[in-house]
Amino acid sequence: MRREIDEIDDAIHDLLMRRAQVVEQIGIAKRPDNQIFRPGREAIILRRLAARHTGAFPIAVVVRIWREMIAAFSRLQGPYAITVYAPEDKRGFWDIARDHYGSVIPMTAVNTPAAAIRTVADGTATVGVVPMPEEDDHEPWWRHLMNEDVKTPRIVARLPFCGRGNARGENHDALAVALIQHEGTGDDRTLLGVELSEDVSRGRLKDALEAAGLTVVNFRSWTGREAGGGPPLHLVEVADYVASTDPRLSAFKSKVGDIVLRATPIGGYAMPLGLNPDVKKV
Ligand SMILES: C=C(O[C@@H]1C=C(C(=O)O)C=C[C@H]1O)C(=O)O
C-alpha cells in the first residue's frame, strides 16, 4: 500500500510540473496585458472540482491546496504582492488572506483598509484585502472606490472561498480589491456605488432597484458627508453580475430621475462555495 502511495505521489507531482508548464504558456499568451490572476476563472475551477468531489477527503482541504497552487501558478506569470488589513487585534484577516493567496506571495499587514487600497492604487501591491463592509462603519473604505477613474481599484473577490478553517479571530469575511475588472462567473454578486443629490430612503431605493430587475442583498450607507451638507453615499450589494452597461442600471436611473448622480458597479465577487446553499456543507 505504501508503494501505491509513492506511485500516487509521483503521479501528482508529475501533473503539478506539467501544470506549471501549461501555466507558463498561458502567461506568454496573456501578454502584453499580462493580467496574472483572474479571480473569476479561479472560482470556476474550484466550483467545478467541488461539484465532482466525493469521498472522505474534505473539500475544504482540496480548496486550500488549490488556492496555494493557483497563487503560486499566478506568480509564475509576473510580480504578485498582497496587502492585508490585519491590525494587532484582527489577525483573522491575515489568516484568511494567507489561506487564499498562499504562503509564497509576499504579504504585508497594514493597520487601515484605506492603506491597503492605497498600496493597490499606487501599484505597490497587486491585491488589497479589506473587511466586508459593516453597517456601522464611520469611515468606510468603499467610498474611496466610488469614482470612474481607471486607476481606481475594484472589488474582485470575497474570501474565504470555502470556510474559515482554523483562522484566528471573529467570523469576518473579507473582500479583495485590485486594478482589474470584476468578471462574471455565473453565480456572482455586484457592489454598486450609489450617489444621489438628495436624500432618498433606502426603502425607496430598494423598490426602484427591484423594479429595474435588480435583487438587493444589502445596503451600506455612509452618512459622513452630511456635516458638509451632502446626502449619504450608498453601497448596494445586488445578486448577479452587473456590468456598468447593464440595462437594469439605466432602468433604475430613469425610475429615480435626475437626482441619481452615480449608480455604477465598484466590483463584485464570485459566490464562495460555503455561501452557496446548493453546495454540500463544507
Ligand atoms: C493560468 C492562469 O493564470 C492564473 C492561474 C490560474 C491557475 O493556476 O489555474 C487560474 C487563473 C489565473 O488566476 C489563467 O489565467 O488561466
The ligand as an ORCA input file, in Angstrom:
! r2SCAN-3c Opt
* xyz 0 1
  C      -3.359     30.089    -15.563
  C      -3.947     31.282    -15.455
  O      -3.494     32.294    -14.584
  C      -3.887     32.268    -13.207
  C      -3.701     30.935    -12.638
  C      -4.715     30.011    -12.675
  C      -4.476     28.561    -12.417
  O      -3.418     28.230    -11.850
  O      -5.291     27.724    -12.834
  C      -6.038     30.415    -12.986
  C      -6.335     31.717    -13.237
  C      -5.324     32.783    -13.086
  O      -5.539     33.364    -11.823
  C      -5.141     31.622    -16.260
  O      -5.434     32.815    -16.405
  O      -5.803     30.703    -16.783
*
